Amino acid sequence: MGKKLADLLAGGPAVMGVLNVTPDSFSDGGRFQAVDAALVRAEAMIVEGAALIDIGGESTRPGAEPVDTDRELERVVPVIRALRAAHPEVWISVDTMKAPVMRAAAEAGADLINDVHALQGEGALEAARDTGLAICLMHMQGEPQTMQRDPRYGDVVAEVADWLAERVAVCVAAGIPSEAILVDPGIGFGKKLAQNLALLAHLDRFRGLGAGLLIGVSRKSMFGQLLDLPVDQRVVPGLSAAAVAIWQGADIIRAHDVLETVQAARTAAALREARQKGETQ
């Protein structure tokens, strides 16, 4: 609970490694359910350069079924405890929508709450505030079970940005400091291909919300639609989108392929810095 988000973001773009301890996540479901296997995977991502490990016990892929609180706690809390004991330096994020899981994860050693429902669930806002952890507010139209059936927007960039700005304001009013908040436009969460592309092309709009910016594009179905690629062949387009996101000011990239994403992030950050220096000379 002692880590400050500002210190993490000051180091330049960071990579968040995905660790799903679920049987049904779209990319790696079932591979890391055992604590030992999860810890081995987390340690491999840390070696590859991940500054954060995002631990999730409930799949939010399109069509995913909800998981009850007790089952989610059984999945994530032992992994958080084991990872915190082994690696006190790494940031641990818990990917959850449930207030009891947020509180238990904080007690187990988590540093960040990553909520695809942006703290709209019962008691979630209060739980996040009480833990004192950093938070990430993500935009999602609808629910995981139905979000991809027919998402509709007028101006997707404006609508998502305005919605996230409102959620930031709600959090600040509840007592969560703005410097502890990240926002995520939710690529692939209740968005069609054209809407995802529009959001990724205008990420600068989200830099003005008074919060850090997290982007998740790793292995997304949008690349399957765009390039007709299966999940295990979407690394290159995901890296391309991640680099473009960093060029536009993204602070954290959430990824399955950590080593490759770290390399892309550092390259994009160096180019961004060179451009900024050139503009001030």
C-alpha positions as CSV (number, residue, x, y, z in Angstrom):
1,M,0.0,0.0,0.0
2,G,3.0,2.3,0.1
3,K,3.6,2.6,-3.6
4,K,2.7,5.8,-5.3
5,L,1.3,5.8,-8.9
6,A,3.2,9.1,-9.7
7,D,6.5,7.3,-9.0
8,L,5.6,4.5,-11.4
9,L,4.5,6.9,-14.2
10,A,7.6,9.1,-13.7
11,G,9.8,6.2,-15.0
12,G,8.3,6.4,-18.5
13,P,5.9,4.0,-20.2
14,A,5.4,0.8,-18.2
15,V,4.2,-2.7,-19.2
16,M,1.6,-4.5,-17.2
17,G,1.8,-8.3,-17.6
18,V,-1.5,-10.2,-17.7
19,L,-1.9,-13.1,-15.3
20,N,-5.3,-14.8,-15.6
21,V,-5.9,-17.4,-12.9
22,T,-9.1,-18.5,-14.6
23,P,-10.2,-21.5,-16.7
24,D,-11.9,-19.5,-19.4
25,S,-9.9,-16.4,-20.4
26,F,-9.8,-15.9,-24.1
27,S,-6.0,-16.2,-24.5
28,D,-4.5,-18.2,-21.6
29,G,-7.4,-19.6,-19.7
30,G,-6.6,-22.6,-17.5
31,R,-2.8,-22.3,-17.8
32,F,-2.0,-20.5,-14.5
33,Q,-4.8,-21.6,-12.0
34,A,-2.3,-23.3,-9.6
35,V,-0.4,-20.9,-7.4
36,D,3.0,-22.3,-8.3
37,A,2.3,-22.1,-12.0
38,A,1.0,-18.5,-11.6
39,L,4.1,-17.5,-9.7
40,V,6.4,-19.0,-12.3
41,R,4.6,-17.1,-15.0
42,A,4.6,-13.9,-13.0
43,E,8.4,-14.2,-12.4
44,A,9.0,-14.8,-16.1
45,M,7.1,-11.6,-16.9
46,I,9.1,-9.6,-14.3
47,V,12.4,-10.9,-15.8
48,E,11.1,-9.8,-19.2
49,G,10.5,-6.3,-17.9
50,A,7.0,-6.1,-16.6
51,A,6.6,-3.3,-13.9
52,L,3.1,-4.5,-13.0
53,I,1.4,-7.9,-12.8
54,D,-2.4,-7.8,-13.3
55,I,-4.0,-10.8,-11.6
56,G,-7.6,-11.7,-12.6
57,G,-9.9,-14.4,-11.3
58,E,-12.9,-13.7,-13.5
59,S,-12.8,-13.6,-17.3
60,T,-14.3,-10.5,-18.9
61,R,-14.0,-11.8,-22.5
62,P,-17.1,-11.4,-24.6
63,G,-19.8,-13.9,-23.5
64,A,-18.0,-14.8,-20.3
65,E,-20.2,-16.0,-17.4
66,P,-19.9,-14.2,-14.0
67,V,-17.9,-15.8,-11.1
68,D,-19.1,-15.7,-7.5
69,T,-17.2,-13.8,-4.9
70,D,-15.9,-16.8,-3.0
71,R,-14.5,-18.5,-6.1
72,E,-12.8,-15.3,-7.3
73,L,-11.2,-14.8,-3.8
74,E,-10.0,-18.4,-3.8
75,R,-8.3,-17.8,-7.2
76,V,-6.6,-14.5,-6.7
77,V,-5.8,-14.0,-3.0
78,P,-3.2,-16.8,-2.7
79,V,-1.5,-15.7,-5.9
80,I,-1.3,-12.1,-4.7
81,R,0.1,-13.2,-1.3
82,A,2.7,-15.5,-2.9
83,L,3.8,-12.9,-5.5
84,R,4.0,-10.1,-2.8
85,A,6.2,-12.3,-0.6
86,A,8.5,-13.2,-3.5
87,H,8.7,-9.8,-5.2
88,P,8.0,-6.8,-2.9
89,E,9.3,-4.4,-5.5
90,V,6.8,-5.3,-8.3
91,W,3.4,-3.6,-8.6
92,I,0.5,-6.0,-8.2
93,S,-2.8,-5.2,-9.8
94,V,-6.1,-7.0,-9.1
95,D,-8.5,-7.2,-12.0
96,T,-11.9,-7.3,-10.3
97,M,-15.3,-5.6,-10.2
98,K,-16.2,-6.8,-6.7
99,A,-15.7,-4.8,-3.4
100,P,-14.9,-7.8,-1.2
101,V,-12.2,-8.9,-3.6
102,M,-10.8,-5.4,-3.7
103,R,-10.5,-5.3,0.1
104,A,-9.1,-8.8,0.4
105,A,-6.6,-8.1,-2.4
106,A,-5.4,-5.0,-0.6
107,E,-4.8,-6.9,2.6
108,A,-2.9,-9.6,0.6
109,G,-0.6,-7.0,-0.8
110,A,-2.1,-5.5,-4.0
111,D,-1.1,-2.0,-5.1
112,L,-3.7,-1.2,-7.8
113,I,-7.4,-2.0,-8.5
114,N,-8.2,-2.5,-12.2
115,D,-11.9,-2.4,-12.6
116,V,-13.6,-2.9,-16.0
117,H,-16.8,-1.5,-14.4
118,A,-15.0,1.7,-13.2
119,L,-16.1,1.3,-9.5
120,Q,-19.8,1.2,-10.3
121,G,-20.5,-2.1,-8.6
122,E,-22.1,-2.3,-5.2
123,G,-19.7,-1.0,-2.6
124,A,-16.8,-0.8,-5.1
125,L,-16.2,3.0,-4.9
126,E,-16.1,2.9,-1.1
127,A,-13.9,-0.2,-1.0
128,A,-11.4,1.4,-3.4
129,R,-11.3,4.6,-1.4
130,D,-10.8,2.7,1.9
131,T,-7.9,0.6,0.6
132,G,-6.0,3.7,-0.5
133,L,-4.8,1.8,-3.6
134,A,-4.3,3.3,-7.0
135,I,-7.2,2.5,-9.3
136,C,-7.9,2.1,-13.0
137,L,-11.3,3.1,-14.4
138,M,-12.2,1.3,-17.6
139,H,-15.1,2.1,-20.0
140,M,-17.3,-0.7,-21.1
141,Q,-20.6,-0.5,-22.9
142,G,-22.9,-3.2,-21.5
143,E,-21.8,-6.3,-19.7
144,P,-19.2,-9.0,-20.8
145,Q,-22.0,-11.4,-21.6
146,T,-23.6,-9.0,-24.1
147,M,-21.3,-6.1,-24.8
148,Q,-20.3,-7.2,-28.4
149,R,-23.8,-7.9,-29.7
150,D,-24.5,-4.4,-31.1
151,P,-22.5,-1.6,-29.5
152,R,-23.6,1.8,-30.7
153,Y,-22.2,5.3,-30.3
154,G,-22.6,8.7,-31.9
155,D,-19.1,10.0,-31.5
156,V,-17.3,7.2,-29.7
157,V,-14.2,9.2,-28.8
158,A,-16.2,12.1,-27.2
159,E,-18.7,9.8,-25.5
160,V,-16.0,7.5,-23.9
161,A,-13.9,10.5,-22.9
162,D,-16.8,12.3,-21.3
163,W,-17.9,9.1,-19.5
164,L,-14.4,8.5,-18.1
165,A,-14.1,12.2,-17.0
166,E,-17.4,11.8,-15.1
167,R,-16.1,8.7,-13.4
168,V,-12.9,10.4,-12.4
169,A,-14.9,13.3,-10.9
170,V,-17.1,10.8,-9.0
171,C,-13.9,9.2,-7.5
172,V,-12.3,12.5,-6.6
173,A,-15.5,13.6,-4.9
174,A,-15.5,10.3,-2.9
175,G,-12.0,11.0,-1.6
176,I,-9.8,9.2,-4.1
177,P,-7.0,11.6,-5.2
178,S,-6.7,12.2,-8.9
179,E,-3.0,11.3,-8.8
180,A,-4.0,7.8,-7.9
181,I,-6.3,7.3,-10.9
182,L,-5.7,5.7,-14.3
183,V,-8.3,5.7,-17.1
184,D,-8.7,3.0,-19.8
185,P,-11.0,3.6,-22.9
186,G,-11.7,-0.2,-22.9
187,I,-10.6,-1.3,-26.4
188,G,-12.8,-4.3,-27.3
189,F,-15.2,-3.8,-24.5
190,G,-18.5,-2.9,-26.1
191,K,-16.9,-1.6,-29.3
192,K,-16.9,-2.6,-32.9
193,L,-13.7,-2.5,-35.1
194,A,-14.2,1.0,-36.4
195,Q,-14.9,2.3,-32.9
196,N,-11.8,0.7,-31.5
197,L,-9.7,2.2,-34.3
198,A,-11.2,5.6,-33.7
199,L,-10.3,5.4,-30.0
200,L,-6.7,4.3,-30.7
201,A,-6.3,7.1,-33.2
202,H,-7.4,9.8,-30.8
203,L,-5.8,8.8,-27.5
204,D,-4.6,12.3,-27.0
205,R,-8.2,13.1,-26.0
206,F,-7.8,11.0,-22.9
207,R,-4.6,12.8,-21.7
208,G,-6.7,15.7,-20.6
209,L,-8.8,13.9,-18.0
210,G,-6.4,14.5,-15.1
211,A,-5.4,10.9,-14.8
212,G,-2.8,8.5,-16.1
213,L,-3.7,6.5,-19.3
214,L,-3.7,2.7,-19.5
215,I,-4.2,0.8,-22.8
216,G,-4.9,-2.8,-23.4
217,V,-4.7,-4.1,-27.0
218,S,-2.9,-7.4,-26.5
219,R,-4.2,-10.2,-28.8
220,K,-7.6,-8.4,-29.1
221,S,-10.3,-9.7,-31.4
222,M,-10.1,-6.4,-33.4
223,F,-6.9,-7.8,-35.0
224,G,-8.7,-11.0,-35.9
225,Q,-11.4,-8.9,-37.7
226,L,-8.9,-6.5,-39.3
227,L,-6.3,-9.1,-40.4
228,D,-8.1,-12.5,-40.1
229,L,-5.7,-13.7,-37.5
230,P,-6.2,-16.3,-34.7
231,V,-5.4,-15.3,-31.1
232,D,-1.8,-16.7,-31.2
233,Q,-0.9,-14.7,-34.3
234,R,-1.9,-11.2,-33.1
235,V,1.4,-10.2,-31.5
236,V,2.7,-7.9,-34.2
237,P,-0.5,-5.9,-34.7
238,G,-0.8,-5.6,-30.9
239,L,2.7,-4.3,-30.7
240,S,2.0,-1.8,-33.5
241,A,-1.0,-0.5,-31.7
242,A,0.9,-0.3,-28.4
243,A,3.6,1.8,-30.0
244,V,1.1,4.2,-31.4
245,A,-0.6,4.4,-28.0
246,I,2.7,5.4,-26.4
247,W,3.5,7.9,-29.1
248,Q,0.2,9.6,-28.1
249,G,1.0,9.6,-24.4
250,A,-0.1,6.3,-22.9
251,D,1.5,5.5,-19.6
252,I,0.9,1.8,-19.2
253,I,0.4,-1.0,-21.7
254,R,-1.4,-4.1,-20.6
255,A,0.0,-7.1,-22.4
256,H,0.4,-10.9,-22.6
257,D,3.6,-10.8,-24.6
258,V,5.7,-8.8,-22.2
259,L,9.3,-8.9,-23.6
260,E,8.1,-7.8,-27.1
261,T,5.9,-5.1,-25.6
262,V,8.7,-3.8,-23.4
263,Q,10.9,-3.5,-26.5
264,A,8.2,-1.7,-28.5
265,A,7.4,0.6,-25.6
266,R,10.9,1.7,-25.1
267,T,11.4,2.3,-28.8
268,A,8.2,4.3,-29.0
269,A,9.0,6.3,-25.9
270,A,12.5,7.1,-27.2
271,L,11.0,8.4,-30.4
272,R,8.4,10.4,-28.5
273,E,11.1,12.0,-26.3
274,A,13.2,12.8,-29.4
275,R,10.3,14.5,-31.0
276,Q,9.5,16.5,-27.8
277,K,13.1,17.7,-27.6
278,G,13.1,18.7,-31.2
279,E,10.0,20.8,-30.7
280,T,11.6,22.7,-27.8
281,Q,14.9,23.5,-29.5
